[in-house]
Amino acid sequence: MSGKAVVITSGKGGVGKTTTTANLGVALALEGKSVVLLDADIGLRNLDVVLGLENRIVYDIVNVIDGMVDFRKALIKDKRVEGLYLLPAAQTRDKDAVSPEQMRKLIEDIKAEFDYVLIDCPAGIEQGFLNAIVGADEAVVVVTPEVSSVRDADRVVGLLDKKGEIPIENISMLVNRIRMDMVRKKEMLDVSDIEELLRIKVLGVIPDDESVIVSTNKGEPVVLNGKNHLAQAYRDAAGRILGREIPFEEKHQGFVGTVLRFFGLAE
Amino acid sequence: MFDFRRIFGLDSGSKKTAKERLRLVLIHDRTTISQETLEDMKRDLIAVISKYIDIDVSDLEFRMEAQDEKVALVASIPIAENKEVIKGA
């Protein structure tokens, strides 16, 4: 079997790459896929704490690349969801501990045995970024509706395409932390604005929601227990990774929606 | 107090500004020509045009500009005043 490697990237830091990786991973595993979440942010390990698996780390990615252990031995199995595994980053090494060629080989090896490898890319466009994208078949660019984030996302899309690593048709964006109240007041860029500016397809739209902070505090990705609109937004994005045609969520339904639409405040 | 202009969407809001600024920034970012190259090109162009007409270099404008979905190189080259401008006539 040959799986698919998807890199979660953004350029700008702090837009939610790690949270996105964790939630998409859980959602894909809940769909019955076997998924390895690979933390490529060497030296700034975080995916483990977001997933609540920080106490179970024995080996990390650098141990695997150095040939100390087989990658299967380094994987941490998530006991909450069948088929979900984490390959943690090294915390005490730096980004030069891994070369692009070693990374490509590792991802090939994992893809031979799993359906999906989701790579959590470090911020920036330096060596760590280059290592994270080298083995990926597809890219998800996480972008928040802010000028700095959109600008950096555009730069990343340009780099992915230019390096010939990931063709533009395999790049999509996940719009994170959108606030519909501000969009309605025309004080925030809407998904269509960002789409028009970046000219790539939209994989998902995640509303700004404080439950993400609560879930990170606990180390439980929202998709795990959530039946709310936030969890649904991640599940929809994961469904689109699987190639399903899923319509984007209706923002307002019922009477409230009718009233808002009457006044031109909702679509 | 309610801001009725805003509630009824009459006020365009800051997103319009964000979008317009981003549009220009992205066009600039996507243009692979560096500022250095742009300056070199500007210098060469001045030299060529000056062979034929006297131009006012101090008021010269030279920039990349967004025109619909394309990037254009826009140059505004004022001809020097009170001079016999056409050199080869």
Interface residues (C-beta under 8 A of the other chain):
Chain A: E146 V147 V150 R151 D154 R155 G158 V183 K185 K186 E187 M188 L189 D190 D193 L197 F263 G264 L265
Chain B: R6 I7 F8 G9 D11 S12 G13 S14 K15 K16 A18 K19 R21 L22 R23 V25 L26 D29 R30
